[in-house]
Amino acid sequence: MKIEVAVRSDIPLLCDLLTSLFTQEAEFQPDLDAQIRGLTSVIENDDMGDILVVRDNNNIIAMVNILYTVSTALGARVGILEDMVVSSAGRGSGIGSKLLESALEFAKDKGCQRITLLTDHDNEGAHRSYQKPGFSRASMVAFRQSLG
């Protein structure tokens, strides 16, 4: 098992993971074309972000996106973790915790001074998983408006 940065040829396997994730979330629906566009944008634009994957032989069994932006409050680069997903076969084995730990170290090495993530408000299992390595519930509330 290896954790490494995704490459363009990984996109079909990443789409499979995203489909499993988006079928569990109330706000999103799987859209293969949109997923391919989004993954390609991140993989091909180093300043936009990176996608870390867990490989087990030729299979990708987990992924997380680290997207980059700048915090004017910190005057520094910060990261946003998105699309953290472990395949059904890999759940419960600690892969998610190892991937999260690697993502935090990777983001720090990329100059990020803070990491933010969103999770469903009722996903208590995910909340506990994120609190273990030191995440805390922010006082800010997310609002969204579709512009497309």
Backbone hydrogen bonds, N-H to C=O, Kabsch-Sander energy under -0.5 kcal/mol:
donor,donor_aa,acceptor,acceptor_aa,energy
2,K,55,R,-2.1
4,E,2,K,-0.5
4,E,53,V,-2.1
6,A,51,I,-3.3
10,D,7,V,-2.4
11,I,8,R,-1.9
13,L,10,D,-0.6
14,L,10,D,-2.3
15,C,11,I,-2.6
16,D,12,P,-1.5
17,L,13,L,-1.6
18,L,14,L,-2.6
19,T,15,C,-2.6
20,S,16,D,-1.7
21,L,17,L,-2.1
22,F,18,L,-3.3
23,T,19,T,-1.5
24,Q,21,L,-1.5
25,E,21,L,-0.7
35,Q,31,D,-2.9
36,I,32,L,-2.6
37,R,33,D,-2.3
38,G,34,A,-2.7
39,L,35,Q,-2.7
40,T,36,I,-2.5
41,S,37,R,-2.2
42,V,38,G,-2.0
43,I,39,L,-2.7
44,E,40,T,-2.5
45,N,41,S,-0.9
45,N,42,V,-0.6
46,D,44,E,-0.5
48,M,45,N,-1.5
49,G,45,N,-1.5
50,D,66,I,-2.2
52,L,50,D,-0.5
52,L,64,V,-2.6
53,V,4,E,-3.0
54,V,62,A,-2.2
55,R,2,K,-3.5
55,R,53,V,-0.6
56,D,59,N,-2.8
59,N,56,D,-2.0
61,I,54,V,-2.6
61,I,59,N,-0.6
62,A,54,V,-0.8
63,M,85,V,-2.3
64,V,52,L,-1.9
65,N,82,E,-3.1
66,I,50,D,-3.2
67,L,65,N,-0.5
67,L,80,I,-2.8
68,Y,48,M,-2.6
69,T,78,V,-2.1
71,S,76,A,-2.9
72,T,70,V,-0.6
75,G,71,S,-2.0
76,A,71,S,-1.3
78,V,69,T,-2.6
79,G,114,R,-2.9
80,I,67,L,-2.4
81,L,116,T,-2.9
82,E,65,N,-2.2
85,V,63,M,-2.3
85,V,83,D,-0.7
87,S,61,I,-3.4
90,G,87,S,-1.0
91,R,87,S,-1.1
93,S,90,G,-1.3
95,I,90,G,-0.6
98,K,94,G,-2.1
99,L,95,I,-2.7
100,L,96,G,-2.6
101,E,97,S,-2.4
102,S,98,K,-2.3
103,A,99,L,-2.6
104,L,100,L,-2.4
105,E,101,E,-2.0
106,F,102,S,-2.8
107,A,103,A,-2.7
108,K,104,L,-2.2
109,D,105,E,-2.4
110,K,106,F,-1.4
111,G,108,K,-1.7
112,C,107,A,-2.6
113,Q,77,R,-2.9
116,T,79,G,-2.1
118,L,81,L,-0.7
123,N,120,D,-1.7
124,E,122,D,-1.5
127,H,123,N,-2.1
128,R,124,E,-2.5
129,S,125,G,-1.9
130,Y,126,A,-2.3
131,Q,127,H,-1.9
132,K,128,R,-1.6
134,G,131,Q,-1.4
135,F,130,Y,-1.9
